[in-house]
């Protein structure tokens, strides 16, 4: 192989490799999607709660939390627990989830802020990675966060030139 052909071949190989890496990182490949991120478990839990989907909601948990939630679902009946999940979700206007903070090679902590009409509450959520992905294993008590401007407050902006 001549030197020019070798340079062209190596350049093309590097470009193709870079494009494949970008494609994988953007979710096009199965490698980056094999185990969902911890934040996705939080979103799945909240989506299942809003929908009243007890099975999907419970699938977001593991360990003692899962056992406690299963017990509560049995005591309230699946229909009653589904109603509870839906009713609890109605007041939530939005959430903010922090990036995961590693605790160990299998456990992370997320700060989840729930936005309500009249308040915000923050809660530490701990997830553990297992064979089927990230699962919530415990949560700290929620704490109220002072909000400067409550959710839904109308904002007036004066766009008159020269006015501040």
VEXBA-242109 format. One record per residue: residue in three letters; y, z, x negated of N, C-alpha, C, O in turn. Coordinates in steps of 0.2 Angstrom, whole numbers, padded with zeros to 4 digits. Layout:
N
+------+-------+-------+-------+-------+-------+-------+-------+-------+-------+-------+-------+-------+
: code :   n_y :   n_z :   n_x :  ca_y :  ca_z :  ca_x :   c_y :   c_z :   c_x :   o_y :   o_z :   o_x :
+------+-------+-------+-------+-------+-------+-------+-------+-------+-------+-------+-------+-------+
:  ALA :     Y :     Z :     X :     Y :     Z :     X :     Y :     Z :     X :     Y :     Z :     X :
...
+------+-------+-------+-------+-------+-------+-------+-------+-------+-------+-------+-------+-------+
This chain:
164
+------+-------+-------+-------+-------+-------+-------+-------+-------+-------+-------+-------+-------+
: code :   n_y :   n_z :   n_x :  ca_y :  ca_z :  ca_x :   c_y :   c_z :   c_x :   o_y :   o_z :   o_x :
+------+-------+-------+-------+-------+-------+-------+-------+-------+-------+-------+-------+-------+
:  UNK : -0006 :  0000 : -0004 :  0000 :  0000 :  0000 :  0006 :  0000 : -0005 :  0007 :  0004 : -0009 :
:  UNK :  0011 : -0004 : -0003 :  0017 : -0005 : -0007 :  0021 :  0001 : -0005 :  0021 :  0005 :  0000 :
:  UNK :  0026 :  0003 : -0010 :  0030 :  0009 : -0009 :  0035 :  0008 : -0003 :  0035 :  0013 :  0001 :
:  UNK :  0037 :  0002 : -0001 :  0041 :  0002 :  0005 :  0037 :  0003 :  0011 :  0040 :  0006 :  0016 :
:  UNK :  0031 :  0001 :  0011 :  0027 :  0002 :  0017 :  0025 :  0009 :  0018 :  0025 :  0012 :  0023 :
:  UNK :  0024 :  0013 :  0012 :  0022 :  0020 :  0012 :  0028 :  0024 :  0015 :  0027 :  0028 :  0019 :
:  UNK :  0034 :  0022 :  0013 :  0040 :  0026 :  0015 :  0041 :  0025 :  0022 :  0043 :  0029 :  0026 :
:  UNK :  0040 :  0019 :  0025 :  0041 :  0017 :  0032 :  0036 :  0021 :  0036 :  0037 :  0024 :  0041 :
:  UNK :  0029 :  0021 :  0034 :  0024 :  0025 :  0037 :  0026 :  0032 :  0037 :  0025 :  0035 :  0043 :
:  UNK :  0028 :  0035 :  0032 :  0029 :  0042 :  0032 :  0035 :  0044 :  0036 :  0035 :  0049 :  0040 :
:  UNK :  0040 :  0040 :  0036 :  0046 :  0041 :  0041 :  0044 :  0041 :  0048 :  0046 :  0045 :  0052 :
:  UNK :  0040 :  0036 :  0050 :  0037 :  0036 :  0057 :  0033 :  0042 :  0059 :  0034 :  0044 :  0064 :
:  UNK :  0029 :  0044 :  0054 :  0025 :  0050 :  0055 :  0029 :  0056 :  0056 :  0027 :  0060 :  0061 :
:  UNK :  0034 :  0057 :  0053 :  0038 :  0063 :  0053 :  0042 :  0062 :  0060 :  0042 :  0067 :  0064 :
:  UNK :  0045 :  0056 :  0062 :  0048 :  0056 :  0068 :  0043 :  0057 :  0074 :  0045 :  0060 :  0079 :
:  UNK :  0037 :  0054 :  0074 :  0033 :  0055 :  0079 :  0031 :  0063 :  0080 :  0030 :  0065 :  0085 :
:  UNK :  0030 :  0066 :  0074 :  0028 :  0073 :  0074 :  0034 :  0077 :  0077 :  0033 :  0082 :  0081 :
:  UNK :  0040 :  0075 :  0076 :  0046 :  0079 :  0078 :  0046 :  0078 :  0086 :  0048 :  0083 :  0090 :
:  UNK :  0045 :  0072 :  0088 :  0045 :  0071 :  0096 :  0040 :  0074 :  0099 :  0041 :  0077 :  0105 :
:  UNK :  0034 :  0075 :  0096 :  0028 :  0079 :  0099 :  0030 :  0086 :  0100 :  0029 :  0089 :  0105 :
:  UNK :  0033 :  0089 :  0095 :  0035 :  0096 :  0095 :  0040 :  0097 :  0100 :  0040 :  0102 :  0104 :
:  UNK :  0045 :  0093 :  0101 :  0050 :  0094 :  0106 :  0047 :  0093 :  0113 :  0049 :  0097 :  0117 :
:  UNK :  0043 :  0089 :  0114 :  0039 :  0088 :  0120 :  0035 :  0094 :  0122 :  0035 :  0096 :  0128 :
:  UNK :  0032 :  0097 :  0117 :  0028 :  0103 :  0118 :  0032 :  0109 :  0120 :  0031 :  0112 :  0125 :
:  UNK :  0038 :  0109 :  0116 :  0042 :  0115 :  0117 :  0046 :  0115 :  0124 :  0047 :  0120 :  0127 :
:  UNK :  0047 :  0109 :  0127 :  0050 :  0108 :  0133 :  0045 :  0108 :  0139 :  0047 :  0107 :  0145 :
:  UNK :  0039 :  0110 :  0138 :  0034 :  0111 :  0143 :  0030 :  0105 :  0144 :  0026 :  0105 :  0149 :
:  UNK :  0030 :  0100 :  0141 :  0027 :  0094 :  0142 :  0019 :  0094 :  0140 :  0015 :  0091 :  0143 :
:  UNK :  0018 :  0099 :  0135 :  0011 :  0100 :  0133 :  0008 :  0106 :  0136 :  0012 :  0111 :  0137 :
:  UNK :  0002 :  0107 :  0136 : -0002 :  0113 :  0138 : -0001 :  0118 :  0133 : -0002 :  0124 :  0135 :
:  UNK :  0001 :  0117 :  0127 :  0001 :  0122 :  0122 :  0006 :  0128 :  0124 :  0005 :  0134 :  0123 :
:  UNK :  0012 :  0126 :  0126 :  0017 :  0130 :  0127 :  0016 :  0134 :  0134 :  0020 :  0139 :  0136 :
:  UNK :  0012 :  0131 :  0138 :  0011 :  0134 :  0145 :  0005 :  0137 :  0146 :  0003 :  0139 :  0152 :
:  UNK :  0001 :  0138 :  0141 : -0005 :  0142 :  0141 : -0005 :  0149 :  0144 : -0009 :  0150 :  0149 :
:  UNK :  0000 :  0153 :  0142 :  0001 :  0159 :  0144 :  0008 :  0160 :  0146 :  0013 :  0159 :  0142 :
:  UNK :  0009 :  0161 :  0153 :  0016 :  0162 :  0155 :  0020 :  0167 :  0151 :  0017 :  0172 :  0148 :
:  UNK :  0027 :  0166 :  0151 :  0031 :  0171 :  0148 :  0032 :  0177 :  0152 :  0031 :  0177 :  0158 :
:  UNK :  0033 :  0183 :  0149 :  0034 :  0189 :  0153 :  0039 :  0188 :  0159 :  0038 :  0191 :  0165 :
:  UNK :  0045 :  0185 :  0158 :  0050 :  0184 :  0163 :  0047 :  0180 :  0169 :  0049 :  0181 :  0175 :
:  UNK :  0042 :  0176 :  0168 :  0039 :  0172 :  0173 :  0035 :  0176 :  0178 :  0034 :  0175 :  0184 :
:  UNK :  0032 :  0182 :  0175 :  0028 :  0186 :  0179 :  0033 :  0190 :  0184 :  0031 :  0191 :  0190 :
:  UNK :  0039 :  0192 :  0181 :  0044 :  0195 :  0185 :  0046 :  0191 :  0191 :  0046 :  0193 :  0197 :
:  UNK :  0047 :  0184 :  0190 :  0049 :  0180 :  0195 :  0043 :  0179 :  0200 :  0045 :  0178 :  0206 :
:  UNK :  0037 :  0178 :  0198 :  0032 :  0177 :  0202 :  0031 :  0183 :  0207 :  0029 :  0183 :  0213 :
:  UNK :  0032 :  0189 :  0204 :  0031 :  0195 :  0208 :  0037 :  0195 :  0213 :  0035 :  0197 :  0219 :
:  UNK :  0043 :  0194 :  0212 :  0048 :  0194 :  0217 :  0047 :  0188 :  0222 :  0048 :  0189 :  0228 :
:  UNK :  0045 :  0182 :  0220 :  0043 :  0177 :  0224 :  0038 :  0179 :  0229 :  0038 :  0178 :  0235 :
:  UNK :  0033 :  0182 :  0227 :  0027 :  0184 :  0231 :  0030 :  0189 :  0236 :  0027 :  0189 :  0242 :
:  UNK :  0034 :  0194 :  0234 :  0036 :  0199 :  0238 :  0041 :  0196 :  0244 :  0040 :  0198 :  0249 :
:  UNK :  0045 :  0191 :  0242 :  0049 :  0188 :  0247 :  0045 :  0184 :  0252 :  0046 :  0184 :  0258 :
:  UNK :  0039 :  0182 :  0250 :  0035 :  0178 :  0254 :  0030 :  0182 :  0258 :  0027 :  0180 :  0263 :
:  UNK :  0030 :  0189 :  0256 :  0025 :  0193 :  0259 :  0018 :  0191 :  0257 :  0013 :  0193 :  0261 :
:  UNK :  0017 :  0188 :  0251 :  0010 :  0186 :  0249 :  0007 :  0192 :  0245 :  0008 :  0193 :  0239 :
:  UNK :  0003 :  0196 :  0248 :  0000 :  0202 :  0245 : -0004 :  0200 :  0239 : -0004 :  0204 :  0234 :
:  UNK : -0008 :  0195 :  0240 : -0013 :  0194 :  0234 : -0009 :  0192 :  0228 : -0011 :  0194 :  0222 :
:  UNK : -0004 :  0187 :  0229 :  0000 :  0185 :  0223 :  0004 :  0191 :  0220 :  0005 :  0191 :  0214 :
:  UNK :  0006 :  0195 :  0224 :  0010 :  0201 :  0222 :  0006 :  0205 :  0218 :  0008 :  0207 :  0212 :
:  UNK :  0000 :  0207 :  0220 : -0004 :  0211 :  0217 : -0007 :  0208 :  0210 : -0008 :  0212 :  0205 :
:  UNK : -0007 :  0202 :  0210 : -0010 :  0198 :  0204 : -0005 :  0199 :  0198 : -0006 :  0197 :  0192 :
:  UNK :  0001 :  0201 :  0200 :  0007 :  0202 :  0194 :  0006 :  0209 :  0191 :  0010 :  0210 :  0186 :
:  UNK :  0001 :  0213 :  0193 :  0001 :  0220 :  0190 : -0006 :  0221 :  0187 : -0011 :  0217 :  0188 :
:  UNK : -0007 :  0226 :  0183 : -0013 :  0228 :  0180 : -0013 :  0235 :  0179 : -0008 :  0239 :  0180 :
:  UNK : -0019 :  0238 :  0178 : -0020 :  0245 :  0176 : -0019 :  0250 :  0182 : -0020 :  0248 :  0187 :
:  UNK : -0016 :  0255 :  0180 : -0015 :  0261 :  0185 : -0010 :  0258 :  0191 : -0010 :  0260 :  0197 :
:  UNK : -0005 :  0254 :  0189 :  0000 :  0252 :  0194 : -0004 :  0247 :  0199 : -0002 :  0248 :  0205 :
:  UNK : -0008 :  0243 :  0197 : -0012 :  0239 :  0201 : -0016 :  0243 :  0206 : -0016 :  0242 :  0212 :
:  UNK : -0019 :  0248 :  0203 : -0024 :  0253 :  0207 : -0019 :  0256 :  0213 : -0021 :  0257 :  0218 :
:  UNK : -0013 :  0259 :  0211 : -0009 :  0262 :  0216 : -0007 :  0257 :  0221 : -0006 :  0259 :  0227 :
:  UNK : -0005 :  0251 :  0219 : -0002 :  0246 :  0224 : -0008 :  0244 :  0229 : -0007 :  0243 :  0235 :
:  UNK : -0014 :  0243 :  0226 : -0020 :  0242 :  0230 : -0021 :  0247 :  0235 : -0022 :  0246 :  0241 :
:  UNK : -0021 :  0253 :  0233 : -0021 :  0259 :  0238 : -0016 :  0259 :  0243 : -0018 :  0260 :  0249 :
:  UNK : -0010 :  0258 :  0241 : -0004 :  0257 :  0246 : -0006 :  0252 :  0251 : -0004 :  0252 :  0257 :
:  UNK : -0008 :  0246 :  0249 : -0009 :  0240 :  0253 : -0015 :  0242 :  0258 : -0015 :  0240 :  0264 :
:  UNK : -0020 :  0245 :  0256 : -0026 :  0247 :  0260 : -0023 :  0252 :  0265 : -0025 :  0251 :  0271 :
:  UNK : -0019 :  0257 :  0263 : -0017 :  0262 :  0268 : -0012 :  0259 :  0273 : -0012 :  0261 :  0279 :
:  UNK : -0008 :  0254 :  0271 : -0003 :  0251 :  0276 : -0006 :  0245 :  0280 : -0003 :  0242 :  0284 :
:  UNK : -0012 :  0243 :  0278 : -0015 :  0236 :  0280 : -0011 :  0231 :  0277 : -0006 :  0231 :  0275 :
:  UNK : -0015 :  0225 :  0276 : -0012 :  0219 :  0272 : -0006 :  0217 :  0276 : -0001 :  0215 :  0273 :
:  UNK : -0006 :  0217 :  0283 :  0000 :  0214 :  0287 :  0006 :  0219 :  0286 :  0011 :  0217 :  0285 :
:  UNK :  0004 :  0226 :  0286 :  0010 :  0231 :  0285 :  0013 :  0230 :  0278 :  0019 :  0231 :  0277 :
:  UNK :  0008 :  0229 :  0273 :  0011 :  0229 :  0266 :  0015 :  0223 :  0265 :  0020 :  0223 :  0262 :
:  UNK :  0013 :  0217 :  0268 :  0016 :  0211 :  0268 :  0023 :  0212 :  0271 :  0028 :  0209 :  0268 :
:  UNK :  0024 :  0215 :  0276 :  0030 :  0216 :  0280 :  0035 :  0221 :  0275 :  0041 :  0219 :  0274 :
:  UNK :  0032 :  0226 :  0272 :  0035 :  0230 :  0268 :  0038 :  0226 :  0262 :  0044 :  0227 :  0260 :
:  UNK :  0034 :  0222 :  0259 :  0036 :  0218 :  0253 :  0042 :  0213 :  0255 :  0047 :  0213 :  0252 :
:  UNK :  0042 :  0210 :  0261 :  0047 :  0206 :  0264 :  0053 :  0210 :  0265 :  0059 :  0208 :  0263 :
:  UNK :  0053 :  0215 :  0268 :  0058 :  0219 :  0270 :  0062 :  0222 :  0264 :  0068 :  0222 :  0264 :
:  UNK :  0058 :  0224 :  0259 :  0061 :  0226 :  0253 :  0065 :  0221 :  0249 :  0069 :  0222 :  0245 :
:  UNK :  0063 :  0215 :  0250 :  0066 :  0209 :  0246 :  0072 :  0206 :  0249 :  0076 :  0203 :  0246 :
:  UNK :  0073 :  0208 :  0256 :  0079 :  0205 :  0259 :  0085 :  0207 :  0256 :  0090 :  0202 :  0256 :
:  UNK :  0086 :  0213 :  0254 :  0093 :  0215 :  0252 :  0094 :  0213 :  0245 :  0100 :  0213 :  0243 :
:  UNK :  0089 :  0210 :  0241 :  0091 :  0208 :  0234 :  0094 :  0201 :  0234 :  0091 :  0196 :  0237 :
:  UNK :  0100 :  0201 :  0232 :  0104 :  0194 :  0231 :  0102 :  0190 :  0225 :  0103 :  0184 :  0225 :
:  UNK :  0100 :  0194 :  0220 :  0099 :  0190 :  0214 :  0096 :  0195 :  0209 :  0096 :  0201 :  0210 :
:  UNK :  0094 :  0192 :  0203 :  0091 :  0196 :  0198 :  0094 :  0194 :  0191 :  0095 :  0188 :  0190 :
:  UNK :  0094 :  0198 :  0186 :  0095 :  0196 :  0179 :  0090 :  0199 :  0175 :  0089 :  0205 :  0175 :
:  UNK :  0086 :  0195 :  0171 :  0081 :  0198 :  0167 :  0082 :  0197 :  0160 :  0084 :  0191 :  0158 :
:  UNK :  0082 :  0202 :  0156 :  0084 :  0202 :  0149 :  0078 :  0198 :  0145 :  0072 :  0198 :  0148 :
:  UNK :  0079 :  0196 :  0139 :  0073 :  0194 :  0135 :  0069 :  0199 :  0133 :  0071 :  0205 :  0133 :
:  UNK :  0062 :  0198 :  0132 :  0057 :  0203 :  0131 :  0058 :  0207 :  0124 :  0060 :  0203 :  0119 :
:  UNK :  0058 :  0213 :  0124 :  0058 :  0217 :  0118 :  0051 :  0220 :  0117 :  0048 :  0223 :  0120 :
:  UNK :  0048 :  0217 :  0111 :  0041 :  0219 :  0109 :  0041 :  0226 :  0108 :  0045 :  0230 :  0105 :
:  UNK :  0035 :  0229 :  0111 :  0034 :  0236 :  0110 :  0028 :  0236 :  0105 :  0027 :  0241 :  0100 :
:  UNK :  0023 :  0232 :  0106 :  0017 :  0231 :  0102 :  0015 :  0224 :  0102 :  0019 :  0220 :  0105 :
:  UNK :  0010 :  0222 :  0099 :  0008 :  0215 :  0099 :  0005 :  0213 :  0106 :  0005 :  0207 :  0107 :
:  UNK :  0004 :  0217 :  0111 :  0002 :  0216 :  0117 :  0006 :  0218 :  0123 :  0005 :  0217 :  0129 :
:  UNK :  0012 :  0222 :  0121 :  0016 :  0225 :  0126 :  0023 :  0223 :  0125 :  0026 :  0224 :  0119 :
:  UNK :  0027 :  0222 :  0130 :  0034 :  0221 :  0130 :  0038 :  0225 :  0135 :  0035 :  0227 :  0140 :
:  UNK :  0044 :  0226 :  0134 :  0049 :  0229 :  0139 :  0054 :  0224 :  0141 :  0057 :  0221 :  0137 :
:  UNK :  0055 :  0223 :  0148 :  0061 :  0219 :  0150 :  0066 :  0224 :  0154 :  0064 :  0228 :  0157 :
:  UNK :  0072 :  0222 :  0153 :  0077 :  0225 :  0157 :  0078 :  0221 :  0163 :  0080 :  0215 :  0162 :
:  UNK :  0077 :  0223 :  0169 :  0078 :  0219 :  0175 :  0084 :  0222 :  0179 :  0083 :  0228 :  0181 :
:  UNK :  0089 :  0218 :  0181 :  0094 :  0221 :  0185 :  0094 :  0217 :  0192 :  0094 :  0211 :  0192 :
:  UNK :  0094 :  0221 :  0197 :  0093 :  0219 :  0204 :  0100 :  0219 :  0207 :  0104 :  0224 :  0206 :
:  UNK :  0103 :  0213 :  0209 :  0109 :  0213 :  0212 :  0109 :  0213 :  0220 :  0105 :  0209 :  0223 :
:  UNK :  0112 :  0218 :  0223 :  0112 :  0219 :  0230 :  0119 :  0218 :  0232 :  0124 :  0217 :  0228 :
:  UNK :  0120 :  0218 :  0239 :  0127 :  0217 :  0241 :  0132 :  0222 :  0239 :  0138 :  0221 :  0237 :
:  UNK :  0130 :  0228 :  0239 :  0135 :  0234 :  0238 :  0133 :  0238 :  0231 :  0137 :  0242 :  0229 :
:  UNK :  0128 :  0235 :  0227 :  0127 :  0239 :  0221 :  0122 :  0235 :  0216 :  0120 :  0229 :  0219 :
:  UNK :  0122 :  0237 :  0210 :  0117 :  0234 :  0206 :  0112 :  0239 :  0203 :  0115 :  0245 :  0203 :
:  UNK :  0106 :  0238 :  0202 :  0101 :  0243 :  0200 :  0098 :  0240 :  0194 :  0096 :  0234 :  0194 :
:  UNK :  0097 :  0244 :  0189 :  0093 :  0241 :  0183 :  0087 :  0245 :  0182 :  0086 :  0251 :  0183 :
:  UNK :  0081 :  0242 :  0180 :  0075 :  0245 :  0179 :  0071 :  0242 :  0173 :  0072 :  0236 :  0172 :
:  UNK :  0068 :  0247 :  0169 :  0064 :  0244 :  0163 :  0057 :  0243 :  0166 :  0054 :  0247 :  0169 :
:  UNK :  0055 :  0237 :  0164 :  0048 :  0235 :  0167 :  0044 :  0233 :  0161 :  0046 :  0230 :  0156 :
:  UNK :  0038 :  0236 :  0160 :  0034 :  0235 :  0155 :  0028 :  0231 :  0156 :  0024 :  0232 :  0162 :
:  UNK :  0027 :  0226 :  0152 :  0021 :  0221 :  0154 :  0016 :  0221 :  0148 :  0018 :  0222 :  0142 :
:  UNK :  0010 :  0220 :  0149 :  0005 :  0219 :  0144 :  0002 :  0212 :  0145 :  0000 :  0210 :  0150 :
:  UNK :  0000 :  0209 :  0139 : -0003 :  0203 :  0139 : -0011 :  0204 :  0139 : -0013 :  0207 :  0134 :
:  UNK : -0014 :  0201 :  0143 : -0021 :  0201 :  0144 : -0024 :  0194 :  0144 : -0020 :  0189 :  0143 :
:  UNK : -0030 :  0193 :  0145 : -0033 :  0186 :  0145 : -0031 :  0182 :  0150 : -0031 :  0175 :  0149 :
:  UNK : -0028 :  0184 :  0156 : -0025 :  0180 :  0161 : -0018 :  0180 :  0161 : -0014 :  0178 :  0166 :
:  UNK : -0014 :  0182 :  0156 : -0007 :  0182 :  0155 : -0004 :  0189 :  0155 : -0007 :  0194 :  0155 :
:  UNK :  0003 :  0189 :  0156 :  0006 :  0195 :  0157 :  0006 :  0198 :  0163 :  0006 :  0195 :  0168 :
:  UNK :  0005 :  0205 :  0163 :  0005 :  0209 :  0170 :  0009 :  0215 :  0169 :  0009 :  0218 :  0163 :
:  UNK :  0012 :  0217 :  0174 :  0016 :  0223 :  0174 :  0012 :  0229 :  0174 :  0007 :  0229 :  0178 :
:  UNK :  0013 :  0233 :  0170 :  0008 :  0239 :  0169 :  0012 :  0246 :  0171 :  0009 :  0251 :  0173 :
:  UNK :  0019 :  0246 :  0170 :  0023 :  0252 :  0172 :  0030 :  0250 :  0173 :  0032 :  0245 :  0170 :
:  UNK :  0034 :  0254 :  0177 :  0041 :  0253 :  0178 :  0044 :  0260 :  0177 :  0041 :  0265 :  0179 :
:  UNK :  0050 :  0260 :  0175 :  0054 :  0266 :  0175 :  0058 :  0266 :  0181 :  0058 :  0261 :  0185 :
:  UNK :  0060 :  0272 :  0183 :  0064 :  0273 :  0189 :  0070 :  0269 :  0188 :  0073 :  0268 :  0183 :
:  UNK :  0073 :  0266 :  0194 :  0079 :  0262 :  0194 :  0085 :  0266 :  0193 :  0085 :  0272 :  0196 :
:  UNK :  0090 :  0263 :  0190 :  0096 :  0267 :  0189 :  0102 :  0263 :  0192 :  0102 :  0257 :  0191 :
:  UNK :  0106 :  0266 :  0196 :  0112 :  0262 :  0198 :  0117 :  0260 :  0193 :  0118 :  0264 :  0188 :
:  UNK :  0119 :  0254 :  0193 :  0124 :  0252 :  0188 :  0131 :  0251 :  0192 :  0131 :  0247 :  0197 :
:  UNK :  0136 :  0253 :  0189 :  0143 :  0252 :  0192 :  0145 :  0245 :  0191 :  0144 :  0242 :  0186 :
:  UNK :  0147 :  0242 :  0197 :  0149 :  0235 :  0197 :  0157 :  0235 :  0198 :  0159 :  0239 :  0202 :
:  UNK :  0160 :  0231 :  0194 :  0167 :  0230 :  0195 :  0169 :  0227 :  0201 :  0174 :  0229 :  0205 :
:  UNK :  0166 :  0221 :  0202 :  0167 :  0217 :  0208 :  0160 :  0216 :  0212 :  0156 :  0213 :  0209 :
:  UNK :  0160 :  0219 :  0218 :  0154 :  0219 :  0222 :  0152 :  0212 :  0223 :  0156 :  0207 :  0224 :
:  UNK :  0145 :  0210 :  0224 :  0143 :  0204 :  0226 :  0146 :  0201 :  0232 :  0146 :  0205 :  0237 :
:  UNK :  0148 :  0195 :  0232 :  0151 :  0192 :  0238 :  0158 :  0193 :  0239 :  0161 :  0190 :  0244 :
:  UNK :  0161 :  0197 :  0235 :  0169 :  0198 :  0236 :  0172 :  0191 :  0235 :  0171 :  0188 :  0230 :
:  UNK :  0176 :  0189 :  0240 :  0180 :  0183 :  0239 :  0185 :  0183 :  0233 :  0188 :  0188 :  0231 :
:  UNK :  0185 :  0178 :  0229 :  0190 :  0177 :  0224 :  0195 :  0172 :  0225 :  0194 :  0167 :  0227 :
:  UNK :  0201 :  0174 :  0224 :  0207 :  0169 :  0225 :  0210 :  0167 :  0218 :  0211 :  0172 :  0214 :
:  UNK :  0211 :  0161 :  0217 :  0213 :  0158 :  0211 :  0219 :  0154 :  0213 :  0219 :  0150 :  0217 :
:  UNK :  0225 :  0156 :  0209 :  0231 :  0153 :  0210 :  0232 :  0147 :  0205 :  0232 :  0149 :  0199 :
:  UNK :  0231 :  0141 :  0207 :  0231 :  0135 :  0202 :  0238 :  0132 :  0202 :  0239 :  0127 :  0199 :
:  UNK :  0243 :  0136 :  0204 :  0250 :  0133 :  0203 :  0252 :  0133 :  0196 :  0252 :  0138 :  0192 :
:  UNK :  0255 :  0127 :  0194 :  0257 :  0126 :  0187 :  0262 :  0131 :  0185 :  0267 :  0132 :  0189 :
:  UNK :  0261 :  0134 :  0179 :  0266 :  0139 :  0176 :  0265 :  0146 :  0179 :  0269 :  0150 :  0176 :
:  UNK :  0261 :  0147 :  0183 :  0260 :  0154 :  0185 :  0254 :  0157 :  0182 :  0249 :  0153 :  0180 :
:  UNK :  0254 :  0163 :  0181 :  0248 :  0166 :  0177 :  0245 :  0172 :  0182 :  0241 :  0175 :  0180 :
+------+-------+-------+-------+-------+-------+-------+-------+-------+-------+-------+-------+-------+
